[in-house]
Amino acid sequence: VQFVESGGGLVQPGGSLRLSCTASGFTFWRYGMSWYRQAPGKERELVISISLSGTNTVYADSVKGRFTISRDNTKNTIYLQMNSLKPEDTAVFYCNRFPATDYWGQGTQVTVSS
């Protein structure tokens, strides 16, 4: 099982970013998927998940209405569209299955700062 995240970077408050995560080592379309994040000095937290049918479930109240998860089963890839970014969104973002496995990728750093 492997996850490779990409798309992070430095963005100004109010800006947008789209993260990608390509998964391998399992039958992708059979599993729900999710995005987690770990802010400096904090534990990793579950942000949002997507079901087999594409239903989004948001777990972090602070991102409601701003973050959307989607999936492309033909590419074994999920995406995280992040809009109206805030400095408190600064974190390393990770993807995983939902529920999560014990395998984690390297993550992608998102920094929101002016």
N, CA, C and O atoms as CSV, one atom per row, in Angstrom:
chain,resi,resn,atom,element,x,y,z
A,1,VAL,N,N,0.852,-1.197,0.000
A,1,VAL,CA,C,0.000,0.000,0.000
A,1,VAL,C,C,0.882,1.238,0.000
A,1,VAL,O,O,1.803,1.360,0.808
A,2,GLN,N,N,0.592,2.149,-0.907
A,2,GLN,CA,C,1.412,3.356,-1.013
A,2,GLN,C,C,0.543,4.546,-1.380
A,2,GLN,O,O,-0.393,4.440,-2.172
A,3,PHE,N,N,0.875,5.674,-0.786
A,3,PHE,CA,C,0.191,6.933,-1.084
A,3,PHE,C,C,1.241,7.989,-1.420
A,3,PHE,O,O,2.230,8.142,-0.704
A,4,VAL,N,N,1.018,8.714,-2.510
A,4,VAL,CA,C,1.939,9.772,-2.910
A,4,VAL,C,C,1.147,11.061,-3.065
A,4,VAL,O,O,0.332,11.208,-3.975
A,5,GLU,N,N,1.409,11.997,-2.148
A,5,GLU,CA,C,0.703,13.279,-2.149
A,5,GLU,C,C,1.523,14.335,-2.876
A,5,GLU,O,O,2.754,14.292,-2.879
A,6,SER,N,N,0.829,15.278,-3.486
A,6,SER,CA,C,1.506,16.366,-4.179
A,6,SER,C,C,0.572,17.567,-4.275
A,6,SER,O,O,-0.623,17.472,-3.997
A,7,GLY,N,N,1.148,18.699,-4.675
A,7,GLY,CA,C,0.343,19.880,-4.923
A,7,GLY,C,C,0.413,20.955,-3.860
A,7,GLY,O,O,-0.179,22.023,-4.017
A,8,GLY,N,N,1.128,20.689,-2.780
A,8,GLY,CA,C,1.234,21.685,-1.739
A,8,GLY,C,C,2.110,22.856,-2.159
A,8,GLY,O,O,2.702,22.857,-3.238
A,9,GLY,N,N,2.177,23.850,-1.283
A,9,GLY,CA,C,3.006,25.010,-1.556
A,9,GLY,C,C,2.666,26.166,-0.647
A,9,GLY,O,O,1.949,26.021,0.343
A,10,LEU,N,N,3.193,27.304,-1.003
A,10,LEU,CA,C,2.958,28.537,-0.250
A,10,LEU,C,C,1.850,29.323,-0.953
A,10,LEU,O,O,1.916,29.559,-2.159
A,11,VAL,N,N,0.846,29.720,-0.200
A,11,VAL,CA,C,-0.277,30.464,-0.766
A,11,VAL,C,C,-0.674,31.560,0.197
A,11,VAL,O,O,-0.537,31.407,1.410
A,12,GLN,N,N,-1.160,32.655,-0.332
A,12,GLN,CA,C,-1.597,33.760,0.500
A,12,GLN,C,C,-2.974,33.470,1.098
A,12,GLN,O,O,-3.751,32.711,0.519
A,13,PRO,N,N,-3.278,34.061,2.235
A,13,PRO,CA,C,-4.623,33.907,2.805
A,13,PRO,C,C,-5.687,34.292,1.789
A,13,PRO,O,O,-5.565,35.288,1.076
A,14,GLY,N,N,-6.730,33.479,1.744
A,14,GLY,CA,C,-7.785,33.698,0.764
A,14,GLY,C,C,-7.572,32.968,-0.545
A,14,GLY,O,O,-8.471,32.921,-1.385
A,15,GLY,N,N,-6.396,32.402,-0.727
A,15,GLY,CA,C,-6.081,31.707,-1.967
A,15,GLY,C,C,-6.585,30.280,-1.989
A,15,GLY,O,O,-7.234,29.815,-1.052
A,16,SER,N,N,-6.276,29.596,-3.076
A,16,SER,CA,C,-6.725,28.220,-3.282
A,16,SER,C,C,-5.555,27.323,-3.661
A,16,SER,O,O,-4.550,27.772,-4.213
A,17,LEU,N,N,-5.715,26.054,-3.352
A,17,LEU,CA,C,-4.771,25.020,-3.764
A,17,LEU,C,C,-5.545,23.751,-4.052
A,17,LEU,O,O,-6.613,23.518,-3.485
A,18,ARG,N,N,-4.999,22.933,-4.937
A,18,ARG,CA,C,-5.575,21.614,-5.216
A,18,ARG,C,C,-4.502,20.565,-4.985
A,18,ARG,O,O,-3.493,20.526,-5.690
A,19,LEU,N,N,-4.726,19.726,-4.006
A,19,LEU,CA,C,-3.813,18.639,-3.703
A,19,LEU,C,C,-4.237,17.387,-4.447
A,19,LEU,O,O,-5.416,17.189,-4.742
A,20,SER,N,N,-3.255,16.543,-4.747
A,20,SER,CA,C,-3.509,15.253,-5.383
A,20,SER,C,C,-2.864,14.150,-4.568
A,20,SER,O,O,-1.860,14.359,-3.888
A,21,CYS,N,N,-3.459,12.980,-4.651
A,21,CYS,CA,C,-2.896,11.806,-3.981
A,21,CYS,C,C,-3.146,10.599,-4.869
A,21,CYS,O,O,-4.288,10.269,-5.186
A,22,THR,N,N,-2.065,9.949,-5.264
A,22,THR,CA,C,-2.172,8.729,-6.054
A,22,THR,C,C,-1.858,7.540,-5.162
A,22,THR,O,O,-0.835,7.501,-4.477
A,23,ALA,N,N,-2.760,6.577,-5.189
A,23,ALA,CA,C,-2.638,5.404,-4.329
A,23,ALA,C,C,-2.306,4.170,-5.156
A,23,ALA,O,O,-2.633,4.093,-6.340
A,24,SER,N,N,-1.655,3.210,-4.517
A,24,SER,CA,C,-1.342,1.956,-5.186
A,24,SER,C,C,-1.264,0.835,-4.158
A,24,SER,O,O,-1.173,1.083,-2.955
A,25,GLY,N,N,-1.300,-0.393,-4.646
A,25,GLY,CA,C,-1.159,-1.538,-3.762
A,25,GLY,C,C,-2.460,-2.123,-3.267
A,25,GLY,O,O,-2.454,-3.067,-2.477
A,26,PHE,N,N,-3.563,-1.585,-3.714
A,26,PHE,CA,C,-4.870,-2.131,-3.351
A,26,PHE,C,C,-5.874,-1.741,-4.437
A,26,PHE,O,O,-5.579,-0.922,-5.308
A,27,THR,N,N,-7.059,-2.337,-4.368
A,27,THR,CA,C,-8.082,-2.073,-5.373
A,27,THR,C,C,-8.783,-0.775,-5.022
A,27,THR,O,O,-9.714,-0.750,-4.218
A,28,PHE,N,N,-8.329,0.280,-5.628
A,28,PHE,CA,C,-8.688,1.644,-5.235
A,28,PHE,C,C,-10.191,1.869,-5.166
A,28,PHE,O,O,-10.694,2.411,-4.182
A,29,TRP,N,N,-10.902,1.460,-6.194
A,29,TRP,CA,C,-12.321,1.813,-6.289
A,29,TRP,C,C,-13.174,1.133,-5.222
A,29,TRP,O,O,-14.342,1.482,-5.049
A,30,ARG,N,N,-12.608,0.179,-4.516
A,30,ARG,CA,C,-13.360,-0.536,-3.483
A,30,ARG,C,C,-13.317,0.134,-2.122
A,30,ARG,O,O,-13.955,-0.334,-1.179
A,31,TYR,N,N,-12.573,1.220,-2.009
A,31,TYR,CA,C,-12.371,1.818,-0.695
A,31,TYR,C,C,-12.746,3.290,-0.652
A,31,TYR,O,O,-12.567,4.028,-1.622
A,32,GLY,N,N,-13.270,3.697,0.497
A,32,GLY,CA,C,-13.358,5.110,0.782
A,32,GLY,C,C,-11.961,5.669,0.974
A,32,GLY,O,O,-11.029,4.943,1.318
A,33,MET,N,N,-11.829,6.956,0.749
A,33,MET,CA,C,-10.525,7.600,0.879
A,33,MET,C,C,-10.669,8.855,1.725
A,33,MET,O,O,-11.778,9.336,1.956
A,34,SER,N,N,-9.549,9.378,2.182
A,34,SER,CA,C,-9.622,10.508,3.106
A,34,SER,C,C,-8.376,11.362,3.027
A,34,SER,O,O,-7.333,10.937,2.529
A,35,TRP,N,N,-8.508,12.573,3.528
A,35,TRP,CA,C,-7.378,13.482,3.721
A,35,TRP,C,C,-7.249,13.778,5.215
A,35,TRP,O,O,-8.240,14.005,5.909
A,36,TYR,N,N,-6.010,13.769,5.687
A,36,TYR,CA,C,-5.649,14.146,7.037
A,36,TYR,C,C,-4.694,15.327,6.946
A,36,TYR,O,O,-4.130,15.605,5.889
A,37,ARG,N,N,-4.525,16.003,8.046
A,37,ARG,CA,C,-3.512,17.039,8.113
A,37,ARG,C,C,-2.895,17.068,9.500
A,37,ARG,O,O,-3.526,16.694,10.489
A,38,GLN,N,N,-1.638,17.523,9.553
A,38,GLN,CA,C,-0.933,17.663,10.825
A,38,GLN,C,C,-0.285,19.031,10.862
A,38,GLN,O,O,0.668,19.309,10.134
A,39,ALA,N,N,-0.814,19.870,11.716
A,39,ALA,CA,C,-0.266,21.206,11.891
A,39,ALA,C,C,0.926,21.148,12.834
A,39,ALA,O,O,1.051,20.199,13.608
A,40,PRO,N,N,1.803,22.144,12.784
A,40,PRO,CA,C,2.979,22.154,13.662
A,40,PRO,C,C,2.580,22.030,15.134
A,40,PRO,O,O,1.748,22.792,15.627
A,41,GLY,N,N,3.176,21.076,15.819
A,41,GLY,CA,C,2.926,20.899,17.234
A,41,GLY,C,C,1.610,20.239,17.585
A,41,GLY,O,O,1.250,20.156,18.759
A,42,LYS,N,N,0.884,19.767,16.577
A,42,LYS,CA,C,-0.411,19.144,16.827
A,42,LYS,C,C,-0.440,17.729,16.287
A,42,LYS,O,O,0.408,17.334,15.487
A,43,GLU,N,N,-1.426,16.973,16.736
A,43,GLU,CA,C,-1.600,15.615,16.238
A,43,GLU,C,C,-2.252,15.636,14.856
A,43,GLU,O,O,-2.923,16.596,14.475
A,44,ARG,N,N,-2.036,14.562,14.131
A,44,ARG,CA,C,-2.682,14.446,12.830
A,44,ARG,C,C,-4.190,14.320,13.014
A,44,ARG,O,O,-4.658,13.596,13.893
A,45,GLU,N,N,-4.942,15.028,12.183
A,45,GLU,CA,C,-6.391,15.011,12.310
A,45,GLU,C,C,-7.043,14.647,10.967
A,45,GLU,O,O,-6.542,14.978,9.893
A,46,LEU,N,N,-8.153,13.969,11.078
A,46,LEU,CA,C,-8.951,13.631,9.905
A,46,LEU,C,C,-9.704,14.885,9.455
A,46,LEU,O,O,-10.376,15.541,10.252
A,47,VAL,N,N,-9.580,15.200,8.174
A,47,VAL,CA,C,-10.201,16.414,7.650
A,47,VAL,C,C,-11.492,16.103,6.895
A,47,VAL,O,O,-12.542,16.685,7.166
A,48,ILE,N,N,-11.393,15.176,5.944
A,48,ILE,CA,C,-12.525,14.943,5.051
A,48,ILE,C,C,-12.373,13.566,4.420
A,48,ILE,O,O,-11.256,13.088,4.221
A,49,SER,N,N,-13.495,12.929,4.106
A,49,SER,CA,C,-13.452,11.630,3.452
A,49,SER,C,C,-14.401,11.611,2.265
A,49,SER,O,O,-15.275,12.467,2.125
A,50,ILE,N,N,-14.202,10.598,1.403
A,50,ILE,CA,C,-15.077,10.413,0.263
A,50,ILE,C,C,-15.435,8.940,0.169
A,50,ILE,O,O,-14.572,8.074,0.311
A,51,SER,N,N,-16.702,8.660,-0.069
A,51,SER,CA,C,-17.165,7.284,-0.152
A,51,SER,C,C,-16.934,6.725,-1.553
A,51,SER,O,O,-16.445,7.417,-2.446
A,52,LEU,N,N,-17.299,5.454,-1.723
A,52,LEU,CA,C,-17.178,4.825,-3.035
A,52,LEU,C,C,-17.998,5.576,-4.075
A,52,LEU,O,O,-17.600,5.660,-5.237
A,53,SER,N,N,-19.138,6.122,-3.668
A,53,SER,CA,C,-20.044,6.807,-4.591
A,53,SER,C,C,-19.727,8.285,-4.742
A,53,SER,O,O,-20.355,8.983,-5.538
A,54,GLY,N,N,-18.745,8.762,-3.972
A,54,GLY,CA,C,-18.354,10.159,-4.106
A,54,GLY,C,C,-18.920,11.092,-3.053
A,54,GLY,O,O,-18.725,12.304,-3.136
A,55,THR,N,N,-19.610,10.554,-2.072
A,55,THR,CA,C,-20.165,11.403,-1.021
A,55,THR,C,C,-19.050,11.939,-0.112
A,55,THR,O,O,-18.238,11.178,0.414
A,56,ASN,N,N,-19.033,13.253,0.056
A,56,ASN,CA,C,-18.061,13.907,0.936
A,56,ASN,C,C,-18.585,13.937,2.366
A,56,ASN,O,O,-19.767,14.191,2.599
A,57,THR,N,N,-17.703,13.677,3.313
A,57,THR,CA,C,-18.020,13.873,4.718
A,57,THR,C,C,-16.903,14.689,5.340
A,57,THR,O,O,-15.738,14.293,5.297
A,58,VAL,N,N,-17.256,15.824,5.918
A,58,VAL,CA,C,-16.267,16.704,6.535
A,58,VAL,C,C,-16.203,16.426,8.026
A,58,VAL,O,O,-17.236,16.364,8.693
A,59,TYR,N,N,-14.997,16.257,8.553
A,59,TYR,CA,C,-14.798,15.973,9.967
A,59,TYR,C,C,-14.208,17.160,10.719
A,59,TYR,O,O,-14.402,17.288,11.928
A,60,ALA,N,N,-13.506,18.009,10.024
A,60,ALA,CA,C,-12.920,19.196,10.649
A,60,ALA,C,C,-13.863,20.369,10.399
A,60,ALA,O,O,-13.984,20.844,9.269
A,61,ASP,N,N,-14.524,20.831,11.443
A,61,ASP,CA,C,-15.523,21.891,11.282
A,61,ASP,C,C,-14.939,23.140,10.628
A,61,ASP,O,O,-15.643,23.866,9.926
A,62,SER,N,N,-13.665,23.386,10.857
A,62,SER,CA,C,-13.055,24.618,10.365
A,62,SER,C,C,-12.947,24.671,8.846
A,62,SER,O,O,-12.713,25.743,8.289
A,63,VAL,N,N,-13.111,23.541,8.164
A,63,VAL,CA,C,-12.971,23.544,6.703
A,63,VAL,C,C,-14.306,23.431,5.982
A,63,VAL,O,O,-14.345,23.451,4.752
A,64,LYS,N,N,-15.381,23.314,6.714
A,64,LYS,CA,C,-16.713,23.183,6.090
A,64,LYS,C,C,-16.989,24.360,5.171
A,64,LYS,O,O,-16.800,25.521,5.531
A,65,GLY,N,N,-17.444,24.021,3.969
A,65,GLY,CA,C,-17.738,25.048,2.985
A,65,GLY,C,C,-16.527,25.546,2.215
A,65,GLY,O,O,-16.664,26.338,1.283
A,66,ARG,N,N,-15.332,25.082,2.601
A,66,ARG,CA,C,-14.108,25.551,1.921
A,66,ARG,C,C,-13.349,24.417,1.224
A,66,ARG,O,O,-12.733,24.640,0.181
A,67,PHE,N,N,-13.386,23.226,1.778
A,67,PHE,CA,C,-12.641,22.089,1.233
A,67,PHE,C,C,-13.596,21.077,0.600
A,67,PHE,O,O,-14.676,20.809,1.125
A,68,THR,N,N,-13.179,20.528,-0.525
A,68,THR,CA,C,-13.951,19.501,-1.214
A,68,THR,C,C,-13.015,18.386,-1.657
A,68,THR,O,O,-11.930,18.644,-2.178
A,69,ILE,N,N,-13.436,17.159,-1.449
A,69,ILE,CA,C,-12.659,16.003,-1.874
A,69,ILE,C,C,-13.348,15.369,-3.075
A,69,ILE,O,O,-14.576,15.327,-3.147
A,70,SER,N,N,-12.552,14.878,-4.010
A,70,SER,CA,C,-13.091,14.175,-5.170
A,70,SER,C,C,-12.158,13.024,-5.513
A,70,SER,O,O,-11.043,12.932,-4.998
A,71,ARG,N,N,-12.635,12.144,-6.397
A,71,ARG,CA,C,-11.813,10.987,-6.764
A,71,ARG,C,C,-11.953,10.677,-8.244
A,71,ARG,O,O,-12.982,10.942,-8.866
A,72,ASP,N,N,-10.884,10.107,-8.788
A,72,ASP,CA,C,-10.881,9.617,-10.163
A,72,ASP,C,C,-10.414,8.171,-10.116
A,72,ASP,O,O,-9.218,7.896,-10.022
A,73,ASN,N,N,-11.364,7.253,-10.181
A,73,ASN,CA,C,-11.020,5.837,-10.049
A,73,ASN,C,C,-10.197,5.322,-11.230
A,73,ASN,O,O,-9.528,4.296,-11.113
A,74,THR,N,N,-10.239,6.019,-12.359
A,74,THR,CA,C,-9.438,5.588,-13.507
A,74,THR,C,C,-7.955,5.894,-13.303
A,74,THR,O,O,-7.090,5.318,-13.962
A,75,LYS,N,N,-7.681,6.812,-12.377
A,75,LYS,CA,C,-6.295,7.212,-12.108
A,75,LYS,C,C,-5.826,6.841,-10.709
A,75,LYS,O,O,-4.712,7.186,-10.315
A,76,ASN,N,N,-6.674,6.136,-9.952
A,76,ASN,CA,C,-6.347,5.796,-8.561
A,76,ASN,C,C,-5.927,7.044,-7.778
A,76,ASN,O,O,-4.961,7.017,-7.016
A,77,THR,N,N,-6.650,8.107,-7.976
A,77,THR,CA,C,-6.244,9.395,-7.433
A,77,THR,C,C,-7.417,10.099,-6.751
A,77,THR,O,O,-8.552,10.053,-7.224
A,78,ILE,N,N,-7.117,10.741,-5.642
A,78,ILE,CA,C,-8.077,11.640,-5.022
A,78,ILE,C,C,-7.504,13.049,-5.023
A,78,ILE,O,O,-6.298,13.255,-5.154
A,79,TYR,N,N,-8.394,13.996,-4.875
A,79,TYR,CA,C,-8.016,15.399,-4.901
A,79,TYR,C,C,-8.621,16.101,-3.684
A,79,TYR,O,O,-9.642,15.677,-3.142
A,80,LEU,N,N,-7.970,17.175,-3.276
A,80,LEU,CA,C,-8.505,18.034,-2.238
A,80,LEU,C,C,-8.458,19.465,-2.755
A,80,LEU,O,O,-7.388,20.059,-2.882
A,81,GLN,N,N,-9.620,20.002,-3.047
A,81,GLN,CA,C,-9.726,21.386,-3.465
A,81,GLN,C,C,-9.915,22.246,-2.223
A,81,GLN,O,O,-10.889,22.088,-1.487
A,82,MET,N,N,-8.990,23.142,-2.004
A,82,MET,CA,C,-9.012,23.995,-0.817
A,82,MET,C,C,-9.162,25.450,-1.249
A,82,MET,O,O,-8.315,25.990,-1.959
A,83,ASN,N,N,-10.238,26.066,-0.815
A,83,ASN,CA,C,-10.512,27.459,-1.148
A,83,ASN,C,C,-10.530,28.312,0.118
A,83,ASN,O,O,-10.637,27.797,1.231
A,84,SER,N,N,-10.425,29.609,-0.074
A,84,SER,CA,C,-10.469,30.554,1.054
A,84,SER,C,C,-9.522,30.120,2.165
A,84,SER,O,O,-9.899,30.071,3.335
A,85,LEU,N,N,-8.310,29.811,1.789
A,85,LEU,CA,C,-7.346,29.289,2.755
A,85,LEU,C,C,-7.000,30.309,3.833
A,85,LEU,O,O,-6.945,31.513,3.582
A,86,LYS,N,N,-6.769,29.798,5.034
A,86,LYS,CA,C,-6.460,30.617,6.202
A,86,LYS,C,C,-5.103,30.198,6.759
A,86,LYS,O,O,-4.669,29.068,6.533
A,87,PRO,N,N,-4.433,31.082,7.476
A,87,PRO,CA,C,-3.145,30.707,8.079
A,87,PRO,C,C,-3.241,29.452,8.948
A,87,PRO,O,O,-2.290,28.675,9.022
A,88,GLU,N,N,-4.365,29.255,9.594
A,88,GLU,CA,C,-4.529,28.077,10.447
A,88,GLU,C,C,-4.670,26.780,9.656
A,88,GLU,O,O,-4.692,25.699,10.244
A,89,ASP,N,N,-4.767,26.874,8.332
A,89,ASP,CA,C,-4.760,25.674,7.491
A,89,ASP,C,C,-3.342,25.170,7.234
A,89,ASP,O,O,-3.167,24.095,6.662
A,90,THR,N,N,-2.343,25.920,7.642
A,90,THR,CA,C,-0.959,25.511,7.457
A,90,THR,C,C,-0.720,24.167,8.126
A,90,THR,O,O,-0.944,24.009,9.326
A,91,ALA,N,N,-0.259,23.195,7.334
A,91,ALA,CA,C,-0.084,21.838,7.841
A,91,ALA,C,C,0.552,20.977,6.755
A,91,ALA,O,O,0.650,21.384,5.597
A,92,VAL,N,N,0.976,19.794,7.146
A,92,VAL,CA,C,1.326,18.755,6.187
A,92,VAL,C,C,0.066,17.926,5.961
A,92,VAL,O,O,-0.554,17.449,6.911
A,93,PHE,N,N,-0.302,17.761,4.705
A,93,PHE,CA,C,-1.507,17.040,4.342
A,93,PHE,C,C,-1.153,15.639,3.850
A,93,PHE,O,O,-0.239,15.454,3.046
A,94,TYR,N,N,-1.894,14.669,4.350
A,94,TYR,CA,C,-1.703,13.270,3.999
A,94,TYR,C,C,-3.025,12.674,3.498
A,94,TYR,O,O,-4.107,13.093,3.910
A,95,CYS,N,N,-2.912,11.702,2.614
A,95,CYS,CA,C,-4.099,10.960,2.230
A,95,CYS,C,C,-3.974,9.525,2.749
A,95,CYS,O,O,-2.884,9.061,3.084
A,96,ASN,N,N,-5.097,8.847,2.806
A,96,ASN,CA,C,-5.126,7.459,3.227
A,96,ASN,C,C,-6.469,6.891,2.827
A,96,ASN,O,O,-7.340,7.608,2.332
A,97,ARG,N,N,-6.628,5.617,3.041
A,97,ARG,CA,C,-7.954,5.044,2.884
A,97,ARG,C,C,-8.820,5.528,4.035
A,97,ARG,O,O,-8.342,6.166,4.974
A,98,PHE,N,N,-10.132,5.203,3.938
A,98,PHE,CA,C,-11.021,5.498,5.048
A,98,PHE,C,C,-11.816,4.244,5.361
A,98,PHE,O,O,-12.584,3.772,4.523
A,99,PRO,N,N,-11.639,3.693,6.573
A,99,PRO,CA,C,-10.720,4.088,7.643
A,99,PRO,C,C,-9.260,3.959,7.209
A,99,PRO,O,O,-8.933,3.228,6.274
A,100,ALA,N,N,-8.410,4.674,7.900
A,100,ALA,CA,C,-6.994,4.733,7.515
A,100,ALA,C,C,-6.287,3.404,7.739
A,100,ALA,O,O,-6.634,2.626,8.628
A,101,THR,N,N,-5.285,3.175,6.901
A,101,THR,CA,C,-4.385,2.040,7.089
A,101,THR,C,C,-3.208,2.504,7.957
A,101,THR,O,O,-3.161,3.655,8.391
A,102,ASP,N,N,-2.280,1.609,8.196
A,102,ASP,CA,C,-1.068,1.960,8.949
A,102,ASP,C,C,0.014,2.535,8.035
A,102,ASP,O,O,1.105,2.878,8.490
A,103,TYR,N,N,-0.296,2.635,6.754
A,103,TYR,CA,C,0.678,3.126,5.795
A,103,TYR,C,C,0.427,4.610,5.536
A,103,TYR,O,O,-0.711,5.030,5.327
A,104,TRP,N,N,1.488,5.386,5.551
A,104,TRP,CA,C,1.375,6.818,5.313
A,104,TRP,C,C,2.430,7.253,4.299
A,104,TRP,O,O,3.549,6.741,4.283
A,105,GLY,N,N,2.050,8.201,3.462
A,105,GLY,CA,C,2.999,8.771,2.524
A,105,GLY,C,C,3.837,9.849,3.188
A,105,GLY,O,O,3.823,10.009,4.409
A,106,GLN,N,N,4.565,10.580,2.363
A,106,GLN,CA,C,5.437,11.630,2.893
A,106,GLN,C,C,4.667,12.919,3.164
A,106,GLN,O,O,5.164,13.816,3.845
A,107,GLY,N,N,3.464,13.003,2.631
A,107,GLY,CA,C,2.659,14.198,2.824
A,107,GLY,C,C,3.107,15.325,1.905
A,107,GLY,O,O,4.148,15.251,1.252
A,108,THR,N,N,2.289,16.366,1.879
A,108,THR,CA,C,2.630,17.554,1.103
A,108,THR,C,C,2.379,18.782,1.978
A,108,THR,O,O,1.318,18.917,2.587
A,109,GLN,N,N,3.359,19.666,2.030
A,109,GLN,CA,C,3.299,20.823,2.914
A,109,GLN,C,C,2.442,21.928,2.296
A,109,GLN,O,O,2.629,22.305,1.139
A,110,VAL,N,N,1.516,22.430,3.078
A,110,VAL,CA,C,0.701,23.591,2.698
A,110,VAL,C,C,0.989,24.696,3.699
A,110,VAL,O,O,0.810,24.518,4.904
A,111,THR,N,N,1.431,25.823,3.200
A,111,THR,CA,C,1.723,26.970,4.053
A,111,THR,C,C,0.896,28.152,3.575
A,111,THR,O,O,0.989,28.571,2.421
A,112,VAL,N,N,0.088,28.679,4.480
A,112,VAL,CA,C,-0.767,29.823,4.161
A,112,VAL,C,C,-0.228,31.031,4.909
A,112,VAL,O,O,-0.317,31.116,6.133
A,113,SER,N,N,0.326,31.948,4.159
A,113,SER,CA,C,0.984,33.093,4.785
A,113,SER,C,C,1.108,34.226,3.785
A,113,SER,O,O,1.256,34.010,2.582
A,114,SER,N,N,1.044,35.435,4.312
A,114,SER,CA,C,1.247,36.608,3.451
A,114,SER,C,C,2.711,37.040,3.487
A,114,SER,O,O,3.084,38.010,2.827
